[in-house]
Every structure is written in structure tokens, then in C-alpha cells.
Amino acid sequence: MNDTKLDLYEVTLEPSGKQIQVKEGQTLLDGIIRNGLQVSYGCRHGNCALCKAKVLDGEYEIMDRVTDYSLLSFERDEGYVLLCSTVPESDLIVEIEEEESEGLEFHPVLDFEATIVNNERLTKDIHLIQVEMRQQNGIRYSSGQFFEFDIPEIEQTRAYSMANRYVEKQPLDFHVKRIENGAGSNYMCDLQPGATVTGSGPYGKMQLINREKDLIFIAGGSGMAPIKALVEELFNGQYQHQAWFFYGARTKDDLFLTEQWTRLEKDYPNFHFVPALSDQPNDEEWLGETGYIANVVEKYLSDVSQMDAYLCGPPILIETVTNTLYKGGLRRSNIFSDEF
């Protein structure tokens, strides 16, 4: 019998003075959001640096996963940390900026146990994995958010966005790309129906904010998942403006769910689906767009100044598309992204 009891550390958040308890080994970010407080964060794995904060007093450890790019050496010397990758080793005083995110729906983060009900390969490396939560009514989430799954072999977690909007008691869809030698993706893609998975969520702040304007959605690869959920959410209600979905893939073999998107175009004349291939062989028939998705976006929409944009994909896609949107007049506050 294991009687080991984890230490609890008291963390004081300035300037509000609020106090929370964080368990030994628990990250500051996890402790903060599980206590119902809203702070800025993104990837939760030490890459995006959105959760940067300053420790004013106390002992702590920054995880090795935080690179020198995400947290510069002089910032570390001055007490700056990334909340998602910092664990307390004593009571702490931390200076953070709490968010009042207008228009966002807040859902409590919960631990879950779930059953795999389907694992279907959509392309050579992307799987559709359907998960059924064992909680009676599932776990409430907003379209665009993600869950984290425990990966037993490495005792770490991996984040995957839901690919469908929340419907009570309906299985959750995830698009998982198998990465060569990727412990997390291989674990997920090898799961068979009936297997049990555990994790926590929901996380993330990429939610549908404003239906009263034209919208642009841009994704690449398995980044289609949260975009699909957002578009489902959008057309589940009244929407009178124009919505564009630009999807970047390398070849025709990397496209998936195209029939669903073209069917949505027929059902809703104000929805436009534009797939583009960046590496399609010249000897194969393809009548659609070619080239990098950022260039295709610019070709179709030169003025995006009055739109909101939702992006999901690898860093290079986010960077190039964001630059294109800036050129088209869109402000940073109107761009919502999920980088993986």
C-alpha cells in the first residue's frame, strides 16, 4: 500500500492577492485554471510562451521542455517562468495578469476516463479516433478547444483538438497524425475499439467569438480538427455572412473529408471551401489551387480588415498566414490561432 502524500504549496497571485493551492508536481498553470481562474495560455507545453509570468518569491523548477527561445536566459534570471512548465518547490508569490475574456465560454477542467469506439485511418498518416466519455453526459466543451491524453509509456500528455461540436452523450472526434518515432501519436493511432484512455480538459481559448461578420478559417494537416468543430458550431445557428475555409495539404492523397466540405458548400451558399496542394506532382490531374496556403488566401481575399480569422496548423503555416492577414489589414486581436 502506497501512503505517499503529495505536498501542497500555497501560491499567492499578484496583484489580486488571490491564493490557491498547487500540488507537488503540478504545474502552476494547471493549478490556476483548475481553481477557476482565467489566464493567457496556448500550447501548454512550453512552446508558445503565452503563459509567461514572474515569480516574486519562492522556489520552483522549470521543466527541461522549455527552450531558450521560449524563455530567454535573462528572463529566467529575472524570475520569469512559463506557467505551463513550472512546478513549485515551496510556497510562491507569482505576478500574473488575469484575463477577462469577453465572449469566451468557460468550462471547468476535469479529469476523464473514456473508451475508444472507433479508429479509422483517413489518410496515410491521419487517423479519426472517436472517444466516448464515461461521465454520464460527457464533458462540456466549446468548439475549438482541446483535451490532453495521458501517454503511459512516457508518463506525459499529448494535446488533441475535438473535431466536432459538443453534443450531449455524443462521442468526441479527434484527428491524430501519426509521427514517425512519436510516442504520443503512435500510442493514440494504435488504440483499438474498447481500449481505455485517460486525460483532462477542456483547454484552449480558440472559440467562436462573433457571428456578425465575415469569417476566415485556415488549417493544414490534422489542424482541420478544431476548424471543423468551429464551422459546425457556426452553421448550427443562424449565420448570414460569408465564411471561407482554406485548407492546405501536400498532395491529393493528404486530403480528407472533402465530400463533407463540398456538401456543406451546397447546403450553405455563404460557405466557401478552398483546398490547396503545395507538393502535387505535375503529372497527376488536379484542377484546384496549388502552392502554399498563405499565397492562396491572398489570391482570394486581398482585404480581410473586417473579418475574424481562425488558424490551426504547424508554426510555419501560422507565421506565413498571419503575415498575409496583416498585409490584408487584419489586426492581431482578430486572429485566433492554435499552433502544434
C-alpha positions as CSV (number, residue, x, y, z in Angstrom):
1,M,0.0,0.0,0.0
2,N,1.3,3.4,-1.0
3,D,0.8,6.0,1.7
4,T,2.9,8.7,-0.1
5,K,1.1,12.0,0.3
6,L,1.9,14.9,-2.0
7,D,2.9,18.2,-0.6
8,L,0.5,21.2,-1.1
9,Y,2.0,24.6,-1.8
10,E,0.2,27.9,-1.3
11,V,0.6,30.2,-4.4
12,T,-0.3,33.8,-4.0
13,L,-1.3,35.6,-7.2
14,E,-0.4,39.3,-7.5
15,P,-1.7,41.9,-7.9
16,S,-5.1,40.4,-7.0
17,G,-3.9,38.7,-3.8
18,K,-5.8,35.5,-4.6
19,Q,-4.4,32.4,-3.0
20,I,-4.6,28.9,-4.4
21,Q,-3.1,25.5,-3.6
22,V,-0.9,23.6,-6.0
23,K,0.1,20.0,-5.5
24,E,3.7,18.8,-5.7
25,G,4.5,18.0,-9.3
26,Q,1.5,20.0,-10.6
27,T,2.3,22.9,-13.0
28,L,1.3,26.4,-11.9
29,L,-0.9,26.8,-15.0
30,D,-2.8,23.6,-14.2
31,G,-3.3,24.7,-10.6
32,I,-4.5,28.1,-11.7
33,I,-7.1,27.0,-14.3
34,R,-8.4,24.2,-12.1
35,N,-9.1,26.8,-9.5
36,G,-11.4,28.6,-12.0
37,L,-9.1,31.5,-12.8
38,Q,-8.5,32.6,-16.4
39,V,-5.0,33.5,-17.6
40,S,-3.4,33.6,-21.0
41,Y,-2.1,30.3,-22.3
42,G,-1.8,28.4,-25.6
43,C,0.0,25.2,-26.2
44,R,0.5,24.1,-22.5
45,H,3.8,22.5,-23.4
46,G,6.4,25.3,-23.2
47,N,6.4,26.4,-26.8
48,C,4.2,29.4,-27.4
49,A,5.2,31.4,-24.3
50,L,1.7,32.9,-23.9
51,C,1.7,31.9,-20.2
52,K,4.8,33.9,-19.2
53,A,4.7,35.2,-15.7
54,K,7.1,36.4,-13.0
55,V,7.8,34.6,-9.7
56,L,8.4,37.3,-7.0
57,D,9.2,34.9,-4.1
58,G,9.8,31.2,-3.6
59,E,11.5,28.1,-5.0
60,Y,10.4,26.4,-8.2
61,E,11.7,24.3,-11.1
62,I,11.3,25.0,-14.8
63,M,10.9,21.8,-16.9
64,D,13.5,20.9,-19.5
65,R,10.9,21.1,-22.3
66,V,11.1,24.9,-22.2
67,T,13.6,26.1,-24.8
68,D,15.9,29.1,-24.6
69,Y,13.8,30.6,-27.4
70,S,10.5,30.4,-25.4
71,L,12.2,31.8,-22.3
72,L,15.4,33.7,-22.7
73,S,18.2,33.3,-20.2
74,F,18.0,36.9,-19.0
75,E,14.2,36.4,-18.4
76,R,15.0,33.3,-16.3
77,D,17.5,35.3,-14.3
78,E,14.8,37.9,-13.6
79,G,12.4,35.3,-12.3
80,Y,10.2,34.9,-15.4
81,V,8.7,31.4,-16.0
82,L,6.2,29.7,-18.2
83,L,3.3,28.7,-16.0
84,C,2.6,25.6,-18.1
85,S,6.1,24.2,-17.4
86,T,6.9,25.3,-13.9
87,V,6.3,23.3,-10.7
88,P,6.5,24.8,-7.2
89,E,9.1,23.6,-4.7
90,S,7.8,25.9,-1.9
91,D,5.1,28.4,-1.4
92,L,5.2,31.1,-4.1
93,I,4.2,34.6,-4.9
94,V,3.6,34.9,-8.6
95,E,2.8,38.0,-10.6
96,I,0.3,37.2,-13.3
97,E,-2.3,39.0,-15.5
98,E,-5.7,37.5,-15.1
99,E,-7.8,37.6,-18.2
100,E,-11.4,38.8,-18.6
101,S,-12.0,37.2,-21.9
102,E,-15.1,38.8,-23.3
103,G,-17.2,36.4,-25.4
104,L,-15.4,33.2,-24.2
105,E,-17.3,30.4,-22.5
106,F,-15.6,29.0,-19.5
107,H,-15.7,25.3,-18.8
108,P,-14.1,23.6,-15.7
109,V,-11.1,21.4,-16.4
110,L,-11.9,17.8,-15.4
111,D,-10.0,14.5,-15.4
112,F,-11.7,11.9,-17.6
113,E,-11.7,8.2,-18.3
114,A,-13.0,7.2,-21.7
115,T,-13.5,4.3,-24.2
116,I,-12.2,4.2,-27.8
117,V,-15.2,3.4,-30.0
118,N,-13.6,3.8,-33.5
119,N,-10.2,4.2,-35.0
120,E,-10.3,4.9,-38.8
121,R,-7.4,5.9,-41.0
122,L,-8.3,8.9,-43.1
123,T,-5.0,9.4,-44.9
124,K,-1.7,7.6,-44.9
125,D,-0.9,9.2,-41.5
126,I,-4.0,10.8,-40.1
127,H,-6.5,8.8,-38.0
128,L,-10.0,9.6,-37.0
129,I,-10.2,8.5,-33.4
130,Q,-13.6,8.5,-31.7
131,V,-13.8,8.6,-27.9
132,E,-16.8,8.1,-25.6
133,M,-16.5,9.8,-22.2
134,R,-17.6,7.7,-19.2
135,Q,-19.1,10.7,-17.4
136,Q,-22.8,10.4,-17.7
137,N,-23.3,13.4,-20.0
138,G,-19.7,13.7,-21.2
139,I,-17.6,16.7,-20.5
140,R,-18.9,20.1,-21.7
141,Y,-16.5,22.0,-24.1
142,S,-16.6,24.7,-26.7
143,S,-15.7,24.2,-30.3
144,G,-12.1,24.9,-30.9
145,Q,-10.9,23.6,-27.6
146,F,-8.7,20.5,-26.9
147,F,-8.2,17.7,-24.4
148,E,-4.9,16.2,-23.2
149,F,-4.4,12.5,-23.2
150,D,-2.1,10.6,-20.9
151,I,0.6,8.7,-22.7
152,P,1.5,5.8,-20.3
153,E,4.9,4.8,-21.9
154,I,6.5,8.2,-21.4
155,E,4.3,9.4,-18.5
156,Q,3.5,12.6,-20.4
157,T,0.4,14.0,-22.1
158,R,-0.4,15.0,-25.7
159,A,-3.0,17.5,-26.7
160,Y,-5.6,16.9,-29.4
161,S,-8.4,19.2,-30.5
162,M,-12.0,18.0,-30.8
163,A,-13.2,17.8,-34.4
164,N,-16.9,18.0,-33.7
165,R,-19.0,20.4,-31.7
166,Y,-20.3,19.4,-28.3
167,V,-23.5,17.3,-28.3
168,E,-24.5,15.7,-25.1
169,K,-23.6,12.0,-24.9
170,Q,-22.1,12.1,-28.4
171,P,-18.6,10.6,-29.0
172,L,-15.7,13.1,-29.5
173,D,-13.8,13.0,-32.8
174,F,-10.1,13.6,-32.9
175,H,-7.8,13.9,-35.9
176,V,-4.4,12.4,-34.9
177,K,-1.4,12.5,-37.2
178,R,1.0,9.6,-36.8
179,I,4.5,10.9,-36.4
180,E,7.5,8.6,-37.0
181,N,9.0,7.7,-33.6
182,G,6.4,9.9,-31.9
183,A,5.5,8.1,-28.7
184,G,2.2,10.0,-28.2
185,S,0.8,9.8,-31.8
186,N,1.8,6.2,-32.2
187,Y,0.1,5.3,-28.9
188,M,-3.1,7.1,-30.0
189,C,-3.1,5.7,-33.5
190,D,-2.6,2.1,-32.3
191,L,-5.6,2.3,-29.9
192,Q,-8.3,-0.3,-30.7
193,P,-12.1,0.0,-30.0
194,G,-12.8,-0.9,-26.4
195,A,-9.4,0.4,-25.1
196,T,-9.5,2.8,-22.1
197,V,-7.8,6.2,-22.2
198,T,-7.4,8.9,-19.6
199,G,-6.7,12.6,-19.6
200,S,-8.1,16.0,-18.7
201,G,-9.7,19.0,-20.3
202,P,-11.1,21.0,-21.9
203,Y,-8.3,23.5,-22.6
204,G,-7.8,26.4,-25.0
205,K,-9.3,29.7,-25.9
206,M,-9.8,29.4,-29.6
207,Q,-13.6,29.8,-29.6
208,L,-16.2,31.3,-31.9
209,I,-16.4,34.9,-30.8
210,N,-18.5,36.9,-33.3
211,R,-21.1,35.6,-35.8
212,E,-21.9,39.1,-37.0
213,K,-19.1,39.4,-39.6
214,D,-17.3,37.5,-42.4
215,L,-15.0,34.8,-41.1
216,I,-12.0,33.1,-42.4
217,F,-10.8,29.6,-41.3
218,I,-7.3,28.3,-42.3
219,A,-5.8,24.9,-41.5
220,G,-3.2,22.4,-42.6
221,G,-2.9,18.7,-41.9
222,S,-4.6,17.5,-38.7
223,G,-5.2,21.1,-37.9
224,M,-8.5,20.6,-39.6
225,A,-9.9,19.3,-36.3
226,P,-10.7,22.5,-34.4
227,I,-11.7,24.3,-37.6
228,K,-14.2,21.6,-38.4
229,A,-15.7,21.9,-34.9
230,L,-15.9,25.7,-35.3
231,V,-17.6,25.6,-38.7
232,E,-20.1,23.0,-37.3
233,E,-20.8,25.4,-34.5
234,L,-21.2,28.3,-36.8
235,F,-23.7,26.7,-39.1
236,N,-25.6,25.1,-36.3
237,G,-27.1,28.5,-35.6
238,Q,-28.1,31.5,-37.8
239,Y,-25.2,32.9,-39.9
240,Q,-25.9,35.5,-42.6
241,H,-22.3,36.5,-43.5
242,Q,-19.6,34.9,-45.6
243,A,-17.3,32.1,-44.3
244,W,-14.2,30.8,-46.0
245,F,-12.2,27.7,-45.2
246,F,-8.8,27.4,-46.8
247,Y,-7.1,24.0,-46.2
248,G,-3.5,23.2,-47.1
249,A,-2.2,19.7,-47.9
250,R,0.8,18.4,-49.8
251,T,-0.9,16.1,-52.3
252,K,-4.3,14.8,-53.2
253,D,-3.7,11.7,-51.0
254,D,-3.4,14.1,-48.0
255,L,-6.9,15.5,-48.4
256,F,-9.7,14.1,-46.3
257,L,-13.4,14.9,-45.6
258,T,-13.6,16.8,-48.9
259,E,-17.0,15.3,-49.6
260,Q,-18.3,16.7,-46.3
261,W,-16.9,20.2,-47.1
262,T,-18.3,20.3,-50.7
263,R,-21.7,19.1,-49.4
264,L,-21.6,22.0,-46.8
265,E,-20.9,24.4,-49.7
266,K,-24.1,23.2,-51.5
267,D,-26.2,23.4,-48.3
268,Y,-24.9,26.9,-47.5
269,P,-24.1,29.3,-50.4
270,N,-22.3,31.6,-47.9
271,F,-19.7,28.9,-47.1
272,H,-16.6,28.5,-49.4
273,F,-14.1,25.6,-49.2
274,V,-10.8,26.1,-50.9
275,P,-8.3,23.3,-50.7
276,A,-4.7,23.8,-52.0
277,L,-1.9,21.4,-52.7
278,S,1.7,22.5,-52.1
279,D,3.5,19.5,-53.5
280,Q,1.2,17.9,-56.1
281,P,3.2,16.1,-58.9
282,N,2.7,17.8,-62.3
283,D,1.8,14.5,-64.0
284,E,-1.3,14.0,-61.8
285,E,-4.6,15.6,-62.5
286,W,-5.6,18.4,-60.1
287,L,-7.9,21.2,-61.1
288,G,-7.8,23.0,-57.7
289,E,-5.4,25.5,-56.2
290,T,-1.7,24.8,-55.8
291,G,1.0,26.4,-53.8
292,Y,1.3,27.5,-50.2
293,I,-1.9,28.2,-48.4
294,A,-0.9,31.7,-47.4
295,N,-0.5,32.7,-51.1
296,V,-3.8,31.1,-51.9
297,V,-5.5,33.1,-49.2
298,E,-4.0,36.3,-50.6
299,K,-5.2,35.4,-54.1
300,Y,-8.8,35.1,-53.0
301,L,-9.0,37.8,-50.3
302,S,-6.9,40.9,-50.6
303,D,-8.9,42.8,-48.0
304,V,-9.6,41.0,-44.7
305,S,-9.7,44.0,-42.5
306,Q,-13.3,43.5,-41.3
307,M,-13.0,39.7,-40.7
308,D,-12.0,37.4,-37.8
309,A,-9.6,34.6,-38.6
310,Y,-9.1,31.2,-37.0
311,L,-5.9,29.3,-37.8
312,C,-4.6,25.9,-36.9
313,G,-1.5,24.1,-38.1
314,P,2.3,23.9,-37.8
315,P,4.3,27.0,-36.9
316,I,5.3,27.8,-40.4
317,L,1.7,27.9,-41.5
318,I,0.7,30.1,-38.6
319,E,3.5,32.5,-39.3
320,T,3.1,32.8,-43.1
321,V,-0.7,33.1,-42.9
322,T,-0.6,35.7,-40.1
323,N,1.8,37.8,-42.2
324,T,-0.6,37.6,-45.1
325,L,-3.6,38.6,-43.0
326,Y,-1.6,41.5,-41.6
327,K,-1.0,42.7,-45.2
328,G,-4.7,42.4,-45.8
329,G,-5.5,44.8,-43.0
330,L,-6.4,42.4,-40.2
331,R,-5.3,43.3,-36.7
332,R,-3.7,40.8,-34.3
333,S,-6.7,41.0,-31.9
334,N,-8.9,39.5,-34.7
335,I,-6.6,36.4,-35.3
336,F,-7.2,33.3,-33.2
337,S,-4.7,30.5,-33.6
338,D,-3.8,27.0,-32.4
339,E,-0.3,26.0,-33.2
340,F,1.1,22.5,-32.9
